[in-house]
């Protein structure tokens, strides 16, 4: 990422060790009875994302900083080429991949191209479903 454009972050409880998931898509999961209403976990394939994880919480119960609007770094699987401007959804491990199929749940728009797995690009956080 060449330019830092801060966005809006929220802090919610981690549902698991997310230390290897910084800059991957996050989903909301059920909270703890009598505690947090929402916890963060890494998104699965085409999951409804809430944003992108910004830090590396090492255990469940620790604070997870999730960027919910603006731009963010995003880990992508660019093995299927990503072109700047294309919509991205989550793969099974929370990486960004190209979204192009009906009912894909878009979580970001690529601001940079990539053709490399585990590359980190800049992306604009958005939330919508593709209809084709």
Secondary structure, 3 states (H helix, E strand, C coil): CCCCCCCEEEEEEECCCCCCCCCCEEEEEECCCCCCCEEEEECCCCCCCCEEECCCCCCCCCEEEEEEECEEEEEEECCCCECCCCEEEECCCCCEEECCCCCCEEEEEECCCECCEEEEEEEEEEEEECCC
